[in-house]
Amino acid sequence: MGDTLDRLTEETAELLQQMIRNECVNDGTPDSGHEYRNARLLRDELEGTGAEIEMFEPHPGRESIVARRRGTDPDAPTLMLMGHTDVVPVSPEGWKVDPFGGDRIGDEIWGRGAVDMLNVTSSMAVAFRHIAKADIPHAGDIVYFGVADEEAGGPLGAKVLVEEQWDALQCDYVLTEYGGTPLVQNDGSLKVLLTTAEKGTGAQMIIVHGEPGHGSMPWGTDNAIMKAAAIVRRIEAYNPGAKIDTLFESRIKAQNFDPDTEARLLDPGRIDEALTELEPGLARNLHSCCHTSFSPNLIEGGTKINTIPDKVVLGVDIRTLPGETNADIVAHLTEAIGPELMASVELKRYFEDENISTESSTDTPLWSALVDSIHMTYPGATVLPSMVTGGTDARFFRRKGIPSYGAGLLSKDISLGEFMSRFHGHNERIDIESLRLTTKLWLDVVDRLWA
């Protein structure tokens, strides 16, 4: 297996580089993304394997690929390997290298999408191709799904295809992003986090109204930008309170903190103080895992430099905890903004659907196969369920009752905080050893799921 895995790792690295260079940047508009580049690249990689390949294009250029390798038993459960092919925009001035160069520097591949999530998408494709070309028999079908538009919530990708093309996507289990972070304990043992749940997405457009007037006479006017600025400051200062549940508690106890830090992180009244002492990437992740979060990320308003604006629109990214609904989001914003400013505000959902938090049980054969497979690489490691703070396409499958996990397997050399800071950040990169471990994981899981 050693020589074969070395070859597959190189194939994963090369495919990852090509996918980065295809620059499938999704800015949230229908005509962005251009995922057809990666979808057709993946089609070319998988053609000739004997797999059944279908291409879907809900909007010009927004193409996804579905490849199915039939199993030997039509009654056996089907496993889907799902990776998205789009990436978020970049600020090139913040990068040390060309963000779309796909450069291999030392033992790392650099570029937008190297972490989120083209590393997983490419390793899944290589593992799928190897299984199909080698004609390795398995009881159940294996489906490879290279999907567009994940970074904009999936309306031109997983959402519409799950709703309208379920016959092509039909499966019983899903593996996707993100998981596989190993945490080294004081005694040298490991705990590995896999994703079983994700926060809800409840983004809102806050429409702030004022009164127009001449910019040369601003005193006492009802300037919508001034109101919007005050609203942003209030949202920044708002603390909805920490929710310490069993999932969060197990995550904290896996981090190997000193007893005092651990105690404070598990205390709703002291957690904010403890978070300030951690590395920023880790602190942000842990904060979001136990808080409903609010991030004003878009602003639009004003018509002319000498005209006082009567309307400003704020786009606020809101991630909700399990059990929260849109009514809870409205209650949070009402409390944060306050009655005086709320009188000038309209709230409108950014996404049409109410995307509540989703979770999958670990009481499944797939979870057992994942644990066994991780033990092949990290013997004796404790595998823990965890929640991811961002949204993934897994939610569309969980809503249909399909157990879905965020998986992968990273090198022990990358800390959780460092890895988390690379999501949507400058200088995104992944190491070759993590590509090797993740590619191996898919092969090991497939070998064990139907055993």
Wavefront OBJ file of the C-alpha trace (Angstrom):
o trace
v 0.000 0.000 0.000
v 2.948 2.322 0.659
v 3.968 2.843 -2.996
v 0.320 3.088 -4.073
v -0.444 5.666 -1.380
v 2.626 7.690 -2.356
v 1.352 7.763 -5.939
v -2.190 8.674 -4.917
v -0.900 11.443 -2.658
v 1.004 12.983 -5.564
v -2.097 12.683 -7.744
v -4.145 14.440 -5.048
v -1.568 17.235 -4.789
v -1.489 17.737 -8.555
v -5.282 17.720 -8.862
v -5.549 20.184 -5.966
v -3.127 22.519 -7.749
v -5.180 22.389 -10.951
v -8.416 23.064 -9.077
v -6.886 26.090 -7.333
v -5.646 27.429 -10.679
v -9.129 27.135 -12.171
v -10.116 30.090 -9.968
v -13.750 29.147 -9.354
v -14.461 32.222 -7.235
v -18.001 32.464 -5.918
v -18.908 35.987 -4.819
v -22.558 35.094 -4.236
v -23.871 36.351 -7.566
v -25.407 33.898 -10.063
v -22.868 34.591 -12.803
v -19.795 34.083 -10.608
v -18.267 30.768 -9.572
v -17.548 29.334 -13.039
v -17.451 25.900 -11.422
v -17.753 24.301 -14.856
v -13.948 24.549 -14.954
v -13.503 22.250 -11.980
v -16.520 20.100 -12.832
v -15.114 19.351 -16.294
v -11.643 18.802 -14.888
v -13.115 16.222 -12.510
v -15.134 14.663 -15.337
v -11.953 14.215 -17.349
v -10.235 12.675 -14.313
v -13.043 10.156 -13.767
v -13.881 9.215 -17.346
v -12.819 5.719 -18.301
v -13.237 4.345 -14.782
v -16.540 2.621 -15.501
v -18.418 5.019 -13.250
v -21.729 6.513 -14.401
v -21.140 10.253 -14.795
v -23.781 12.972 -14.962
v -23.315 16.737 -15.206
v -25.847 19.239 -13.889
v -25.947 22.960 -14.687
v -28.841 24.816 -12.987
v -27.404 28.132 -14.225
v -24.899 28.754 -17.039
v -21.406 27.979 -15.792
v -22.572 26.628 -12.406
v -21.875 23.000 -13.173
v -21.708 20.045 -10.761
v -20.598 16.463 -11.372
v -22.121 13.261 -10.003
v -20.272 9.985 -10.567
v -21.674 6.676 -9.322
v -19.773 3.440 -9.027
v -22.234 0.568 -8.650
v -21.829 -1.921 -5.831
v -22.363 -5.663 -5.946
v -25.455 -5.631 -3.712
v -28.354 -3.337 -4.736
v -29.735 -3.548 -1.190
v -26.503 -2.359 0.469
v -26.304 1.287 1.648
v -24.789 3.905 -0.648
v -21.917 6.157 0.443
v -21.520 9.656 -0.995
v -18.187 11.502 -1.051
v -19.119 15.169 -1.456
v -16.778 18.088 -2.004
v -17.534 21.568 -3.265
v -15.613 23.031 -6.181
v -16.039 26.771 -5.545
v -13.927 29.091 -3.392
v -14.416 32.491 -1.773
v -12.904 35.743 -3.103
v -9.450 36.905 -2.041
v -7.632 40.113 -1.219
v -4.416 39.453 -3.202
v -2.465 42.176 -1.397
v -2.626 40.105 1.796
v -0.976 37.059 0.230
v 2.714 36.142 0.050
v 2.110 34.263 -3.226
v -0.377 34.278 -6.101
v -3.586 33.006 -4.414
v -4.487 31.145 -7.618
v -0.999 29.924 -8.490
v -1.422 26.572 -6.762
v 2.243 26.770 -5.792
v 3.975 23.888 -4.073
v 6.323 25.429 -1.531
v 8.263 22.876 0.444
v 5.734 20.344 1.672
v 2.680 22.597 1.261
v 0.231 23.502 -1.498
v -0.689 27.185 -1.375
v -3.770 28.848 -2.785
v -7.394 29.798 -2.289
v -9.346 26.636 -1.549
v -6.374 24.597 -0.329
v -8.165 24.224 3.010
v -11.766 25.122 2.164
v -12.270 22.599 0.672
v -10.441 21.630 -2.501
v -8.028 19.455 -0.517
v -10.942 17.197 0.413
v -12.621 17.453 -3.003
v -9.423 16.428 -4.810
v -8.523 13.610 -2.395
v -12.043 12.175 -2.686
v -11.795 12.228 -6.488
v -8.439 10.467 -6.455
v -9.665 7.801 -3.991
v -12.870 7.287 -6.013
v -10.893 6.958 -9.260
v -8.472 4.471 -7.690
v -11.294 2.273 -6.381
v -13.125 2.344 -9.719
v -10.075 1.763 -11.937
v -8.795 -1.039 -9.726
v -12.276 -2.592 -9.883
v -12.219 -3.214 -6.133
v -15.582 -4.837 -5.280
v -17.793 -3.248 -2.620
v -21.337 -4.115 -1.667
v -22.798 -0.630 -1.879
v -22.683 2.144 -4.449
v -20.090 4.878 -4.047
v -21.122 8.323 -5.292
v -18.708 11.161 -5.943
v -20.384 14.578 -5.862
v -18.315 17.588 -6.949
v -20.781 20.350 -6.238
v -20.993 24.034 -7.135
v -22.163 27.036 -5.102
v -21.516 25.814 -1.561
v -19.908 29.125 -0.656
v -23.184 30.957 -1.397
v -25.449 28.549 0.455
v -26.107 26.077 -2.360
v -29.076 27.508 -4.300
v -27.270 26.677 -7.565
v -25.676 23.553 -6.170
v -26.608 21.033 -3.489
v -29.901 22.658 -2.517
v -31.487 22.580 -5.969
v -29.968 19.215 -6.892
v -31.155 17.516 -3.697
v -34.623 18.932 -4.339
v -34.826 18.200 -8.059
v -32.292 15.466 -8.894
v -32.539 13.109 -5.945
v -32.552 10.009 -8.164
v -29.038 10.935 -9.296
v -27.829 11.786 -5.790
v -29.569 8.995 -3.880
v -27.434 7.838 -0.974
v -27.635 6.597 2.614
v -24.521 8.254 4.060
v -22.512 11.393 3.264
v -18.905 12.342 3.970
v -17.897 15.959 3.385
v -16.075 18.827 5.131
v -14.658 19.487 7.749
v -13.044 17.168 10.291
v -10.035 15.137 11.313
v -8.111 17.540 13.517
v -5.837 15.576 15.903
v -5.286 17.072 19.345
v -2.224 15.825 21.221
v -2.809 15.284 24.947
v -0.255 15.659 27.757
v 0.200 11.904 27.974
v 0.902 11.685 24.241
v -2.514 10.265 23.347
v -4.665 11.792 20.631
v -8.210 13.023 20.347
v -9.582 13.542 16.835
v -12.548 15.784 16.035
v -15.057 14.875 13.337
v -18.059 17.028 12.490
v -21.508 15.706 13.296
v -23.342 19.042 13.594
v -23.275 22.540 12.193
v -24.675 25.861 13.229
v -27.674 27.313 11.472
v -27.372 30.169 8.998
v -29.767 33.019 9.635
v -28.247 35.972 7.778
v -30.354 39.122 7.783
v -30.482 42.303 5.748
v -31.058 45.196 8.133
v -32.700 48.013 6.184
v -32.149 51.318 7.989
v -34.375 54.257 7.064
v -33.752 57.984 7.477
v -34.704 61.246 5.748
v -32.901 62.772 2.768
v -31.457 66.252 2.906
v -28.647 68.476 1.642
v -25.179 67.403 2.704
v -24.153 70.993 3.359
v -26.608 71.196 6.285
v -26.143 67.971 8.314
v -26.981 69.258 11.797
v -30.047 67.586 13.271
v -30.772 65.498 10.166
v -31.974 61.893 10.109
v -28.911 60.371 8.393
v -29.373 56.664 7.720
v -25.596 56.082 7.684
v -25.296 57.511 11.192
v -28.033 55.166 12.371
v -26.406 52.228 10.620
v -23.093 53.020 12.295
v -24.793 53.036 15.692
v -26.501 49.729 14.901
v -23.185 48.122 13.914
v -21.617 49.273 17.188
v -24.524 47.863 19.183
v -24.342 44.528 17.386
v -20.602 44.407 18.080
v -21.217 45.013 21.773
v -24.119 42.570 22.056
v -23.450 39.393 24.031
v -26.155 36.741 23.596
v -24.548 34.572 26.273
v -22.678 31.299 26.033
v -24.466 27.957 25.745
v -22.334 25.214 27.252
v -23.740 21.894 26.025
v -22.250 18.400 26.034
v -20.817 18.798 22.510
v -18.959 21.953 23.521
v -17.843 20.463 26.827
v -16.304 17.433 25.105
v -14.542 19.730 22.639
v -13.018 21.800 25.453
v -11.905 18.731 27.379
v -10.198 17.427 24.238
v -8.076 20.581 23.897
v -5.647 19.737 26.714
v -5.979 23.097 28.468
v -4.663 23.600 31.971
v -7.340 22.987 34.658
v -7.957 26.688 35.354
v -8.384 27.592 31.672
v -10.662 24.604 31.134
v -12.826 25.568 34.099
v -13.205 29.141 32.868
v -13.999 28.037 29.305
v -16.830 25.897 30.654
v -18.220 28.733 32.798
v -20.630 31.018 30.860
v -19.689 33.884 33.146
v -15.926 33.564 32.606
v -15.504 32.166 29.115
v -14.921 35.525 27.397
v -12.036 36.280 29.780
v -10.441 32.883 29.049
v -10.822 33.257 25.291
v -8.699 36.422 25.269
v -5.735 34.326 26.445
v -5.882 31.843 23.528
v -4.430 32.120 20.029
v -6.856 34.153 17.907
v -7.899 31.420 15.443
v -8.732 28.984 18.223
v -10.463 31.634 20.339
v -12.727 32.693 17.480
v -13.667 29.104 16.739
v -14.456 28.222 20.354
v -16.452 31.405 20.869
v -18.603 30.652 17.839
v -19.144 27.047 18.954
v -21.059 28.206 22.026
v -22.534 31.570 20.991
v -25.014 32.758 18.424
v -22.759 34.996 16.329
v -23.385 38.250 14.457
v -20.983 39.643 11.867
v -21.930 42.780 9.854
v -20.168 42.031 6.564
v -21.993 44.103 3.919
v -23.096 47.723 3.745
v -24.778 49.621 0.941
v -26.226 53.119 1.037
v -26.134 56.665 -0.142
v -26.754 58.058 -3.616
v -24.618 61.209 -3.958
v -21.827 62.900 -2.033
v -23.941 66.009 -1.286
v -27.147 64.161 -0.361
v -27.914 62.853 3.112
v -28.865 59.182 2.689
v -32.350 58.025 3.564
v -31.598 54.308 3.290
v -28.738 52.009 4.234
v -28.715 48.215 4.004
v -26.526 46.178 6.349
v -25.843 42.519 5.619
v -25.269 40.596 8.837
v -23.996 37.019 8.821
v -25.758 35.267 11.716
v -24.928 31.708 12.841
v -27.367 30.097 15.230
v -27.006 27.396 17.848
v -29.041 24.172 17.928
v -32.714 24.832 18.662
v -32.756 28.455 17.515
v -35.163 29.656 14.818
v -35.712 32.860 12.849
v -37.917 34.126 15.687
v -34.917 33.848 18.022
v -32.780 35.789 15.540
v -35.326 38.616 15.444
v -35.429 38.635 19.257
v -31.622 38.836 19.430
v -31.448 41.731 16.974
v -34.294 43.577 18.668
v -32.486 43.361 21.995
v -29.125 44.302 20.489
v -30.349 47.285 18.460
v -32.792 48.657 21.015
v -36.336 50.031 20.589
v -35.381 53.551 19.523
v -33.299 52.466 16.531
v -35.529 49.473 15.764
v -38.293 51.947 14.930
v -36.267 52.864 11.820
v -35.390 49.299 10.845
v -36.807 46.560 8.621
v -35.448 43.005 8.827
v -35.321 40.741 5.794
v -33.881 37.245 5.554
v -30.849 36.986 3.296
v -31.634 33.345 2.499
v -35.139 32.330 1.537
v -35.033 29.174 3.655
v -34.781 29.024 7.413
v -31.511 27.148 7.783
v -31.626 25.835 11.321
v -28.773 23.933 12.936
v -28.499 20.262 11.921
v -26.919 17.235 13.607
v -26.322 13.555 12.815
v -26.232 10.675 15.272
v -22.987 8.749 15.714
v -24.916 5.500 16.105
v -24.296 4.386 12.517
v -22.087 1.894 10.678
v -20.383 4.806 8.911
v -19.283 6.379 12.194
v -17.866 3.018 13.285
v -16.026 2.737 9.954
v -14.598 6.247 10.437
v -13.378 5.447 13.943
v -11.793 2.180 12.805
v -10.149 3.943 9.854
v -8.700 6.706 12.013
v -7.280 4.047 14.311
v -5.423 2.637 11.294
v -3.407 5.877 11.239
v -3.614 7.016 14.855
v -3.926 3.850 16.993
v -5.919 4.352 20.166
v -7.071 7.871 19.310
v -10.361 8.990 20.831
v -12.700 10.155 18.051
v -15.115 12.862 19.185
v -18.180 14.430 17.551
v -18.043 18.192 17.149
v -19.901 21.122 15.625
v -18.640 23.207 12.730
v -19.370 26.940 12.924
v -19.819 27.497 9.189
v -22.521 26.093 6.963
v -21.926 23.082 4.712
v -23.938 21.227 2.111
v -24.384 18.394 4.621
v -27.449 20.170 5.980
v -29.462 19.427 2.832
v -28.848 15.723 3.321
v -29.435 15.772 7.085
v -32.840 17.318 6.419
v -33.663 14.177 4.431
v -32.552 12.003 7.331
v -29.193 11.092 5.758
v -26.388 10.776 8.360
v -23.679 13.193 7.241
v -20.252 13.764 8.741
v -17.452 16.228 8.164
v -14.278 14.192 7.896
v -10.692 14.132 6.708
v -7.491 13.520 8.623
v -4.796 16.083 9.315
v -1.181 15.881 10.330
v -0.360 16.228 14.025
v 1.941 19.105 13.094
v -0.940 21.554 12.500
v -2.630 23.062 15.537
v -6.380 23.526 15.546
v -6.018 27.282 15.902
v -3.593 27.539 12.995
v -5.769 25.396 10.769
v -8.934 27.347 11.582
v -7.223 30.651 10.791
v -6.655 29.498 7.202
v -10.378 29.232 6.392
v -11.203 32.194 4.110
v -7.950 33.823 5.257
v -4.734 35.025 3.647
v -2.043 32.490 2.705
v -4.358 29.471 2.731
v -2.355 26.258 2.400
v -2.363 22.540 3.197
v 0.552 20.201 3.854
v 1.255 17.101 1.771
v 1.095 14.809 4.812
v -2.500 15.871 5.474
v -3.348 15.164 1.823
v -1.826 11.720 2.258
v -3.719 10.969 5.464
v -7.027 12.205 4.057
v -6.702 10.229 0.823
v -5.899 7.128 2.880
v -8.902 7.771 5.123
v -11.383 7.539 2.231
v -9.867 4.245 1.097
v -9.907 2.825 4.609
v -13.518 3.901 5.254
v -14.718 2.331 2.017
v -12.926 -0.904 2.919
v -14.637 -1.025 6.318
v -18.131 0.287 5.718
v -19.454 -2.858 4.026
v -17.088 -5.341 5.673
l 1 2 3 4 5 6 7 8 9 10 11 12 13 14 15 16 17 18 19 20 21 22 23 24 25 26 27 28 29 30 31 32 33 34 35 36 37 38 39 40 41 42 43 44 45 46 47 48 49 50 51 52 53 54 55 56 57 58 59 60 61 62 63 64 65 66 67 68 69 70 71 72 73 74 75 76 77 78 79 80 81 82 83 84 85 86 87 88 89 90 91 92 93 94 95 96 97 98 99 100 101 102 103 104 105 106 107 108 109 110 111 112 113 114 115 116 117 118 119 120 121 122 123 124 125 126 127 128 129 130 131 132 133 134 135 136 137 138 139 140 141 142 143 144 145 146 147 148 149 150 151 152 153 154 155 156 157 158 159 160 161 162 163 164 165 166 167 168 169 170 171 172 173 174 175 176 177 178 179 180 181 182 183 184 185 186 187 188 189 190 191 192 193 194 195 196 197 198 199 200 201 202 203 204 205 206 207 208 209 210 211 212 213 214 215 216 217 218 219 220 221 222 223 224 225 226 227 228 229 230 231 232 233 234 235 236 237 238 239 240 241 242 243 244 245 246 247 248 249 250 251 252 253 254 255 256 257 258 259 260 261 262 263 264 265 266 267 268 269 270 271 272 273 274 275 276 277 278 279 280 281 282 283 284 285 286 287 288 289 290 291 292 293 294 295 296 297 298 299 300 301 302 303 304 305 306 307 308 309 310 311 312 313 314 315 316 317 318 319 320 321 322 323 324 325 326 327 328 329 330 331 332 333 334 335 336 337 338 339 340 341 342 343 344 345 346 347 348 349 350 351 352 353 354 355 356 357 358 359 360 361 362 363 364 365 366 367 368 369 370 371 372 373 374 375 376 377 378 379 380 381 382 383 384 385 386 387 388 389 390 391 392 393 394 395 396 397 398 399 400 401 402 403 404 405 406 407 408 409 410 411 412 413 414 415 416 417 418 419 420 421 422 423 424 425 426 427 428 429 430 431 432 433 434 435 436 437 438 439 440 441 442 443 444 445 446 447 448 449 450 451
